[in-house]
């Protein structure tokens, strides 16, 4: 509906611009200078309207919700996550996901989206898909392309009856040869992720030694 409305407005403005140019040319040949002045003002106004509409429509689009479907293999070490994120400017309602080329999780079941009544601006849903090593090894063995596509549907408001539908395509192909961890900082965190457990064990051992010393 929004697209049709914008097309109609553009067509009307173009028609008005063409008519104004034709009137200007006709007025020039019959030396109607007042008419020329008026039509030139109309032409200027139409051009100004064209430019301002682009800005207005851009702001309107930025305020609307927009759902992005992607993969995340960096946030969790060795884990592939499916991410559904609202990158738009307002809330999205009643989000639904339908696969054309089905994405399956580790046990072979289709990755499905639970009931999502609302996804607020900037918020995201993360679903665990599989381990990166298992998925890439399986794909290499079975000569499988890790490309998936589908449709994401959502509403602009709770009262809407119609869904906005967006086709998407996502891929894991470009992650196959990606270096992990991706930064030295992430490497440090991964290597020291169990540091707390080690310190706890050391502390427990020291306490036991102290207790034995005290007993003597």
Secondary structure, 3 states (H helix, E strand, C coil): CHHHHHHHHHHHHHHHHHHHHHHHHHHHHCCCHHHHHHHHHHHHHHHHHHHHHHHHHHHHHHHCCCEEEEEECCCCCCEEEEEEEECCCCCEEEEEEEEEECCECCCCCECCCCCEEEECCCCEEEEEEEEHHHHHHHHHHHCCCCEEEEEEEEECCCCCCCCEEEEEEEECHHHCCCCCCCCHHHHHHHHCCCHHHHHHHHHHHHHHHHHHHHHC
